[in-house]
Amino acid sequence: MPGLVDDSEARKVSRQIDDALNAEKEAIKKRQTTRKDVKVMLLGQAESGKSTLQKQFQLFYASKSLDSEKPSWRPIVFFNVIKAVRMILEELDFEFSGQAAVDDPALTTKESLIVLGPHWPDEIARLRTKLLQLISIEDSLAAELSNGITVAGGRSGVFVRSGWQALVTPTRSYPISDARNSLSSTRAGVMATMAGRLLSDTQDQVLDLWHHPAVKALLRLRKLRLEESASFFLEEVRRLAEPDYVPNVDDVLHVRLQTLGVTEHSFDIDFGGGRYNWLLYDVGGARGQRHAWVPYFDDATAIIFLAPISAFDQYLEEDPRTNRIDDSLQLFTAICTNKLLKHSSLVLMLNKTDLLKKKLAAGTQVRKYITSYGDRPNRFEDVAEYFRAHFSQVHKRKGQTKQQLYTHFTSMLDIRATQKIIVDVNEAIIKSYLGQSGLA
């Protein structure tokens, strides 16, 4: 009968669907039980690019989670802008103070500003008055975002530990379009909302200050050293000041935030028919935090060490006598000689090549800060190779016998190039892991 045939066919289709679902469940269960943990540590001094690399990993392997976190970065973006405005005003004050004359007997900076005409000090004074309320909330915003965390030595800024997003986004179940409503339910969110309103009210003055000839003169003379992301955000003030502003990927990558302690990030990676649980550890790189690294060394599959080679003309905030390149080399030496890491793969990322190119193009001479560079050409290719050779020599002399070094020149803000490197690095690390485990 037609009805019986139809029922039989329906039952057959139903069984096929059930079988397919059960097979999928078994496959998922098998993948979960056979999933292998690959533990990777991101190491390097503070401001070396570790957190930006972590965000690049997240963008590549867990983009949805990064999307859900975008609203939490909004107050951090505001803080970056406010800090930059405050630093500009402070430097302008300093350059026309008596102290500037003592520090710069040639008065080259002051003379450069004088040629701008007699009216610019009054223009800056008017801008300062209008921006005073904006910069006055910097410390309060930092305190709320840091959740009361302070750092020895009186260093200012936002210092966060794992889970800091909960301070500004108590729930991630809201749509991104409702980000401002969610933010307003926390104390840090209240400060963020206030910062957003003040930025909206003063956006014209922020842009006038940023584009003022006096500021450009200080930048040209390298008397004004802002954080690396400052120019990006100051150029984008109109967009950031919009009432419904939510950070985009570029904003999240550019934002600067100082990490304290160790933060774990987990990504599932499929490779060669297997599934790997990639455990990425982002650690604070300031000198006072490096002791926290050691407990994680014992079973580390790989170390990704970031050395910002653009920092040849910079010194440690914790120790102004120590050049940042020298500090990176000393730190890399300690990593290469640590017995706990003798079986770990080692990836060296000579980072911030984009900034290095800009500095060299602006005429900054490497030999002025790195005397051993001598009379070598002040070209990017020569400078980059010089630093690569020094780090490679450290590994050759101090490294473990069988520990292979994978070296890459990187710019963490270049999404396409960085993600290609991430794929290459992952492949190398997993192959090394399989070889050490006898599974290759």
ROTILUM-22020 format. One record per residue (C-alpha): x negated, y negated, z; residue in one letter. Coordinates in nm, 3 decimals. Example, Ala and Ser with C-alpha at 12.3 -4.5 7.8 and 13.67 -1.06 7.14 Angstrom:
[[-1.230, 0.450, 0.780], a]
[[-1.367, 0.106, 0.714], s]
# end
This chain:
[[0.000, 0.000, 0.000], m]
[[-0.124, -0.354, -0.074], p]
[[-0.099, -0.464, 0.288], g]
[[-0.312, -0.173, 0.411], l]
[[-0.573, -0.237, 0.146], v]
[[-0.587, -0.603, 0.240], d]
[[-0.619, -0.520, 0.611], d]
[[-0.894, -0.269, 0.540], s]
[[-1.085, -0.521, 0.334], e]
[[-1.042, -0.785, 0.604], a]
[[-1.174, -0.547, 0.870], r]
[[-1.470, -0.465, 0.647], k]
[[-1.551, -0.833, 0.600], v]
[[-1.508, -0.891, 0.973], s]
[[-1.750, -0.609, 1.055], r]
[[-2.002, -0.750, 0.809], q]
[[-1.976, -1.089, 0.974], i]
[[-2.014, -0.933, 1.320], d]
[[-2.313, -0.733, 1.202], d]
[[-2.473, -1.043, 1.056], a]
[[-2.415, -1.237, 1.378], l]
[[-2.555, -0.954, 1.589], n]
[[-2.857, -0.927, 1.363], a]
[[-2.916, -1.301, 1.395], e]
[[-2.886, -1.278, 1.774], k]
[[-3.137, -0.995, 1.781], e]
[[-3.372, -1.190, 1.556], a]
[[-3.349, -1.494, 1.784], i]
[[-3.404, -1.276, 2.089], k]
[[-3.703, -1.112, 1.925], k]
[[-3.851, -1.448, 1.831], r]
[[-3.804, -1.570, 2.187], q]
[[-3.965, -1.263, 2.342], t]
[[-4.253, -1.262, 2.095], t]
[[-4.309, -1.637, 2.104], r]
[[-4.667, -1.716, 2.192], k]
[[-4.775, -2.012, 2.403], d]
[[-5.043, -2.233, 2.254], v]
[[-5.170, -2.484, 2.508], k]
[[-5.323, -2.800, 2.359], v]
[[-5.464, -3.093, 2.556], m]
[[-5.493, -3.446, 2.423], l]
[[-5.805, -3.602, 2.576], l]
[[-5.980, -3.934, 2.539], g]
[[-6.023, -4.266, 2.714], q]
[[-5.731, -4.500, 2.778], a]
[[-5.598, -4.667, 2.461], e]
[[-5.756, -4.402, 2.239], s]
[[-5.427, -4.311, 2.069], g]
[[-5.327, -3.997, 2.262], k]
[[-4.967, -4.100, 2.323], s]
[[-4.926, -4.215, 1.963], t]
[[-5.049, -3.875, 1.843], l]
[[-4.801, -3.707, 2.077], q]
[[-4.523, -3.913, 1.920], k]
[[-4.645, -3.809, 1.574], q]
[[-4.620, -3.444, 1.681], f]
[[-4.271, -3.511, 1.812], q]
[[-4.172, -3.688, 1.490], l]
[[-4.292, -3.392, 1.282], f]
[[-4.166, -3.101, 1.492], y]
[[-3.881, -3.244, 1.702], a]
[[-3.756, -3.556, 1.526], s]
[[-3.409, -3.530, 1.681], k]
[[-3.553, -3.560, 2.030], s]
[[-3.747, -3.868, 1.922], l]
[[-3.428, -4.017, 1.779], d]
[[-3.249, -3.965, 2.109], s]
[[-3.530, -4.142, 2.295], e]
[[-3.537, -4.452, 2.075], k]
[[-3.313, -4.663, 2.303], p]
[[-3.545, -4.601, 2.598], s]
[[-3.828, -4.772, 2.409], w]
[[-3.631, -5.096, 2.372], r]
[[-3.742, -5.254, 2.703], p]
[[-4.101, -5.142, 2.640], i]
[[-4.095, -5.326, 2.306], v]
[[-3.966, -5.637, 2.484], f]
[[-4.244, -5.607, 2.740], f]
[[-4.505, -5.584, 2.463], n]
[[-4.373, -5.906, 2.307], v]
[[-4.353, -6.095, 2.637], i]
[[-4.705, -5.991, 2.734], k]
[[-4.841, -6.108, 2.399], a]
[[-4.673, -6.448, 2.434], v]
[[-4.814, -6.489, 2.785], r]
[[-5.167, -6.393, 2.671], m]
[[-5.155, -6.646, 2.387], i]
[[-5.050, -6.930, 2.617], l]
[[-5.313, -6.837, 2.877], e]
[[-5.590, -6.834, 2.618], e]
[[-5.484, -7.173, 2.483], l]
[[-5.496, -7.312, 2.837], d]
[[-5.836, -7.158, 2.898], f]
[[-5.995, -7.284, 2.578], e]
[[-5.916, -7.644, 2.667], f]
[[-6.010, -7.613, 3.032], s]
[[-6.339, -7.703, 3.192], g]
[[-6.423, -7.333, 3.223], q]
[[-6.417, -7.289, 2.846], a]
[[-6.680, -7.560, 2.812], a]
[[-6.904, -7.374, 3.057], v]
[[-6.858, -7.041, 2.882], d]
[[-6.905, -7.187, 2.535], d]
[[-7.169, -7.463, 2.542], p]
[[-7.152, -7.503, 2.166], a]
[[-6.784, -7.593, 2.200], l]
[[-6.720, -7.429, 1.863], t]
[[-6.370, -7.325, 1.966], t]
[[-6.274, -7.664, 2.102], k]
[[-6.412, -7.840, 1.797], e]
[[-6.219, -7.602, 1.571], s]
[[-5.900, -7.687, 1.755], l]
[[-5.967, -8.061, 1.754], i]
[[-5.978, -8.069, 1.374], v]
[[-5.617, -7.952, 1.376], l]
[[-5.519, -8.303, 1.477], g]
[[-5.423, -8.487, 1.795], p]
[[-5.068, -8.359, 1.829], h]
[[-5.108, -7.984, 1.866], w]
[[-5.160, -7.985, 2.247], p]
[[-4.824, -8.159, 2.288], d]
[[-4.665, -7.910, 2.050], e]
[[-4.801, -7.618, 2.252], i]
[[-4.687, -7.784, 2.576], a]
[[-4.332, -7.812, 2.445], r]
[[-4.335, -7.448, 2.334], l]
[[-4.472, -7.339, 2.672], r]
[[-4.189, -7.518, 2.851], t]
[[-3.927, -7.344, 2.640], k]
[[-4.098, -7.004, 2.676], l]
[[-4.157, -7.027, 3.050], l]
[[-3.841, -6.838, 3.144], q]
[[-3.923, -6.557, 2.899], l]
[[-4.276, -6.497, 3.027], i]
[[-4.167, -6.537, 3.390], s]
[[-3.984, -6.202, 3.383], i]
[[-4.291, -6.005, 3.270], e]
[[-4.390, -5.886, 3.617], d]
[[-4.034, -5.799, 3.720], s]
[[-3.973, -5.605, 3.400], l]
[[-4.304, -5.420, 3.443], a]
[[-4.223, -5.334, 3.805], a]
[[-3.884, -5.187, 3.716], e]
[[-4.017, -4.990, 3.419], l]
[[-4.306, -4.860, 3.631], s]
[[-4.063, -4.764, 3.909], n]
[[-4.287, -4.920, 4.171], g]
[[-4.609, -4.754, 4.050], i]
[[-4.917, -4.970, 4.095], t]
[[-5.275, -4.911, 3.988], v]
[[-5.585, -4.977, 4.196], a]
[[-5.786, -5.280, 4.098], g]
[[-5.488, -5.507, 4.045], g]
[[-5.440, -5.412, 3.681], r]
[[-5.114, -5.542, 3.541], s]
[[-4.882, -5.375, 3.295], g]
[[-4.633, -5.093, 3.267], v]
[[-4.758, -4.762, 3.410], f]
[[-4.532, -4.461, 3.372], v]
[[-4.523, -4.095, 3.461], r]
[[-4.341, -3.805, 3.302], s]
[[-3.966, -3.861, 3.277], g]
[[-3.984, -4.240, 3.278], w]
[[-3.707, -4.263, 3.015], q]
[[-3.451, -4.172, 3.282], a]
[[-3.515, -4.510, 3.443], l]
[[-3.364, -4.689, 3.146], v]
[[-3.145, -4.419, 2.991], t]
[[-2.974, -4.214, 3.264], p]
[[-2.801, -4.002, 3.003], t]
[[-2.887, -3.919, 2.644], r]
[[-2.535, -3.813, 2.550], s]
[[-2.441, -4.157, 2.418], y]
[[-2.463, -4.250, 2.049], p]
[[-2.749, -4.480, 1.958], i]
[[-2.499, -4.755, 1.878], s]
[[-2.406, -4.760, 2.250], d]
[[-2.765, -4.789, 2.368], a]
[[-2.722, -5.132, 2.523], r]
[[-2.425, -5.018, 2.732], n]
[[-2.622, -4.722, 2.865], s]
[[-2.922, -4.938, 2.946], l]
[[-2.713, -5.177, 3.152], s]
[[-2.638, -4.908, 3.411], s]
[[-2.990, -4.900, 3.559], t]
[[-3.200, -5.165, 3.732], r]
[[-3.462, -5.139, 3.460], a]
[[-3.179, -5.160, 3.210], g]
[[-3.054, -5.482, 3.366], v]
[[-3.401, -5.633, 3.329], m]
[[-3.420, -5.506, 2.971], a]
[[-3.086, -5.668, 2.889], t]
[[-3.208, -5.995, 3.039], m]
[[-3.532, -5.972, 2.841], a]
[[-3.337, -5.911, 2.522], g]
[[-3.118, -6.214, 2.580], r]
[[-3.412, -6.437, 2.660], l]
[[-3.597, -6.316, 2.353], l]
[[-3.291, -6.388, 2.142], s]
[[-3.267, -6.739, 2.288], d]
[[-3.637, -6.816, 2.233], t]
[[-3.712, -6.631, 1.910], q]
[[-3.771, -6.957, 1.722], d]
[[-4.025, -7.071, 1.979], q]
[[-4.200, -6.732, 1.982], v]
[[-4.243, -6.748, 1.605], l]
[[-4.353, -7.113, 1.617], d]
[[-4.619, -7.021, 1.873], l]
[[-4.738, -6.717, 1.679], w]
[[-4.766, -6.911, 1.353], h]
[[-4.916, -7.224, 1.510], h]
[[-5.251, -7.327, 1.355], p]
[[-5.414, -7.338, 1.699], a]
[[-5.331, -6.971, 1.758], v]
[[-5.453, -6.875, 1.412], k]
[[-5.778, -7.063, 1.483], a]
[[-5.832, -6.864, 1.804], l]
[[-5.765, -6.539, 1.622], l]
[[-6.004, -6.633, 1.343], r]
[[-6.277, -6.715, 1.594], l]
[[-6.199, -6.392, 1.784], r]
[[-6.142, -6.589, 2.103], k]
[[-5.793, -6.446, 2.135], l]
[[-5.785, -6.068, 2.173], r]
[[-5.433, -5.937, 2.185], l]
[[-5.331, -5.576, 2.218], e]
[[-5.348, -5.392, 1.888], e]
[[-4.971, -5.379, 1.843], s]
[[-4.905, -5.744, 1.930], a]
[[-4.918, -5.885, 1.578], s]
[[-4.678, -5.618, 1.451], f]
[[-4.412, -5.704, 1.709], f]
[[-4.460, -6.081, 1.690], l]
[[-4.403, -6.069, 1.314], e]
[[-4.084, -5.868, 1.376], e]
[[-3.932, -6.094, 1.644], v]
[[-3.620, -6.177, 1.439], r]
[[-3.531, -5.811, 1.412], r]
[[-3.618, -5.734, 1.774], l]
[[-3.398, -6.021, 1.895], a]
[[-3.083, -5.889, 1.727], e]
[[-2.809, -5.803, 1.981], p]
[[-2.774, -5.442, 1.865], d]
[[-3.148, -5.381, 1.825], y]
[[-3.264, -5.022, 1.871], v]
[[-3.631, -4.938, 1.802], p]
[[-3.715, -4.756, 1.480], n]
[[-3.995, -4.505, 1.429], v]
[[-4.254, -4.771, 1.346], d]
[[-4.166, -4.957, 1.666], d]
[[-4.204, -4.642, 1.875], v]
[[-4.542, -4.567, 1.719], l]
[[-4.670, -4.922, 1.767], h]
[[-4.554, -4.971, 2.124], v]
[[-4.822, -4.961, 2.395], r]
[[-4.751, -4.784, 2.722], l]
[[-5.002, -4.664, 2.980], q]
[[-4.950, -4.305, 3.091], t]
[[-5.036, -4.185, 3.440], l]
[[-5.086, -3.821, 3.528], g]
[[-5.015, -3.537, 3.288], v]
[[-4.707, -3.515, 3.065], t]
[[-4.607, -3.188, 2.897], e]
[[-4.434, -3.177, 2.560], h]
[[-4.309, -2.854, 2.404], s]
[[-4.259, -2.781, 2.033], f]
[[-4.165, -2.459, 1.855], d]
[[-4.386, -2.402, 1.552], i]
[[-4.342, -2.129, 1.291], d]
[[-4.661, -2.008, 1.128], f]
[[-4.742, -1.694, 0.931], g]
[[-4.417, -1.524, 1.025], g]
[[-4.462, -1.587, 1.397], g]
[[-4.320, -1.844, 1.635], r]
[[-4.545, -2.040, 1.867], y]
[[-4.451, -2.249, 2.166], n]
[[-4.686, -2.544, 2.130], w]
[[-4.744, -2.696, 2.474], l]
[[-4.896, -3.039, 2.428], l]
[[-5.042, -3.215, 2.733], y]
[[-5.081, -3.592, 2.715], d]
[[-5.300, -3.715, 3.001], v]
[[-5.398, -4.054, 3.137], g]
[[-5.740, -4.154, 3.010], g]
[[-5.851, -4.420, 3.257], a]
[[-6.161, -4.328, 3.457], r]
[[-5.968, -4.292, 3.780], g]
[[-5.734, -4.035, 3.625], q]
[[-5.979, -3.800, 3.455], r]
[[-6.008, -3.573, 3.758], h]
[[-5.650, -3.464, 3.685], a]
[[-5.762, -3.300, 3.360], w]
[[-5.967, -3.016, 3.508], v]
[[-5.684, -2.793, 3.643], p]
[[-5.546, -2.769, 3.288], y]
[[-5.874, -2.657, 3.130], f]
[[-5.869, -2.294, 3.243], d]
[[-5.632, -2.153, 2.980], d]
[[-5.637, -2.431, 2.721], a]
[[-5.612, -2.297, 2.366], t]
[[-5.749, -2.615, 2.215], a]
[[-5.867, -2.966, 2.295], i]
[[-5.786, -3.258, 2.068], i]
[[-6.029, -3.534, 2.160], f]
[[-5.954, -3.885, 2.036], l]
[[-6.236, -4.139, 2.004], a]
[[-6.134, -4.488, 1.886], p]
[[-6.429, -4.586, 1.667], i]
[[-6.282, -4.933, 1.616], s]
[[-6.372, -5.007, 1.979], a]
[[-6.744, -5.061, 1.913], f]
[[-6.707, -5.426, 2.022], d]
[[-6.497, -5.355, 2.330], q]
[[-6.573, -5.265, 2.690], y]
[[-6.389, -5.063, 2.952], l]
[[-6.129, -5.251, 3.150], e]
[[-6.242, -5.055, 3.457], e]
[[-6.610, -5.130, 3.393], d]
[[-6.683, -5.434, 3.172], p]
[[-7.049, -5.328, 3.144], r]
[[-6.968, -5.005, 2.957], t]
[[-6.912, -5.012, 2.582], n]
[[-6.610, -4.803, 2.485], r]
[[-6.805, -4.607, 2.223], i]
[[-7.065, -4.514, 2.486], d]
[[-6.787, -4.409, 2.723], d]
[[-6.627, -4.191, 2.454], s]
[[-6.961, -4.023, 2.383], l]
[[-7.018, -3.956, 2.753], q]
[[-6.668, -3.816, 2.790], l]
[[-6.706, -3.601, 2.478], f]
[[-7.034, -3.466, 2.617], t]
[[-6.856, -3.364, 2.937], a]
[[-6.590, -3.182, 2.734], i]
[[-6.847, -3.002, 2.519], c]
[[-7.041, -2.877, 2.821], t]
[[-6.747, -2.769, 3.035], n]
[[-6.765, -2.390, 3.081], k]
[[-6.389, -2.363, 3.123], l]
[[-6.349, -2.475, 2.762], l]
[[-6.600, -2.240, 2.600], k]
[[-6.323, -2.039, 2.432], h]
[[-6.110, -2.340, 2.339], s]
[[-6.094, -2.481, 1.988], s]
[[-6.221, -2.838, 1.970], l]
[[-6.072, -3.099, 1.739], v]
[[-6.236, -3.441, 1.719], l]
[[-6.027, -3.728, 1.587], m]
[[-6.231, -4.039, 1.513], l]
[[-5.934, -4.268, 1.546], n]
[[-5.822, -4.619, 1.456], k]
[[-6.002, -4.632, 1.124], t]
[[-5.751, -4.893, 1.006], d]
[[-5.862, -5.133, 1.279], l]
[[-6.227, -5.055, 1.211], l]
[[-6.182, -5.154, 0.846], k]
[[-6.016, -5.482, 0.948], k]
[[-6.295, -5.572, 1.189], k]
[[-6.567, -5.500, 0.936], l]
[[-6.381, -5.693, 0.666], a]
[[-6.361, -5.989, 0.905], a]
[[-6.739, -5.985, 0.936], g]
[[-6.783, -5.831, 1.280], t]
[[-7.135, -5.688, 1.292], q]
[[-7.170, -5.343, 1.449], v]
[[-7.537, -5.394, 1.535], r]
[[-7.443, -5.685, 1.763], k]
[[-7.271, -5.438, 1.997], y]
[[-7.439, -5.107, 1.909], i]
[[-7.808, -5.195, 1.887], t]
[[-7.905, -4.847, 1.767], s]
[[-7.707, -4.911, 1.449], y]
[[-7.997, -5.127, 1.334], g]
[[-7.999, -5.263, 0.981], d]
[[-7.759, -5.011, 0.832], r]
[[-7.496, -5.159, 0.596], p]
[[-7.195, -5.303, 0.773], n]
[[-6.958, -5.106, 0.549], r]
[[-6.681, -4.876, 0.663], f]
[[-6.828, -4.563, 0.503], e]
[[-7.167, -4.618, 0.668], d]
[[-7.025, -4.711, 1.008], v]
[[-6.779, -4.421, 1.012], a]
[[-7.050, -4.173, 0.914], e]
[[-7.283, -4.313, 1.181], y]
[[-7.027, -4.251, 1.454], f]
[[-6.933, -3.910, 1.313], r]
[[-7.298, -3.804, 1.316], a]
[[-7.340, -3.912, 1.678], h]
[[-7.038, -3.715, 1.799], f]
[[-7.136, -3.414, 1.589], s]
[[-7.487, -3.426, 1.733], q]
[[-7.345, -3.419, 2.085], v]
[[-7.148, -3.107, 2.000], h]
[[-7.445, -2.944, 1.831], k]
[[-7.676, -3.006, 2.126], r]
[[-7.436, -2.969, 2.417], k]
[[-7.150, -2.757, 2.283], g]
[[-7.071, -2.394, 2.359], q]
[[-7.242, -2.141, 2.132], t]
[[-6.939, -2.021, 1.934], k]
[[-6.716, -2.325, 1.973], q]
[[-6.625, -2.466, 1.632], q]
[[-6.569, -2.839, 1.587], l]
[[-6.300, -2.971, 1.351], y]
[[-6.348, -3.342, 1.274], t]
[[-6.098, -3.584, 1.121], h]
[[-6.092, -3.959, 1.058], f]
[[-5.750, -4.082, 1.163], t]
[[-5.517, -4.378, 1.187], s]
[[-5.225, -4.274, 1.406], m]
[[-4.994, -4.539, 1.261], l]
[[-5.018, -4.385, 0.914], d]
[[-4.733, -4.134, 0.935], i]
[[-4.796, -3.946, 0.610], r]
[[-5.172, -3.907, 0.657], a]
[[-5.143, -3.819, 1.026], t]
[[-4.879, -3.554, 0.970], q]
[[-5.092, -3.390, 0.702], k]
[[-5.375, -3.378, 0.955], i]
[[-5.137, -3.237, 1.216], i]
[[-5.049, -2.949, 0.983], v]
[[-5.417, -2.881, 0.912], d]
[[-5.505, -2.898, 1.282], v]
[[-5.220, -2.668, 1.380], n]
[[-5.326, -2.412, 1.122], e]
[[-5.687, -2.418, 1.241], a]
[[-5.590, -2.391, 1.607], i]
[[-5.343, -2.106, 1.555], i]
[[-5.588, -1.912, 1.338], k]
[[-5.850, -1.955, 1.608], s]
[[-5.598, -1.847, 1.871], y]
[[-5.509, -1.534, 1.674], l]
[[-5.876, -1.454, 1.625], g]
[[-5.952, -1.484, 1.996], q]
[[-5.645, -1.277, 2.082], s]
[[-5.742, -1.004, 1.838], g]
[[-5.415, -1.058, 1.649], l]
[[-5.558, -1.195, 1.326], a]
# end
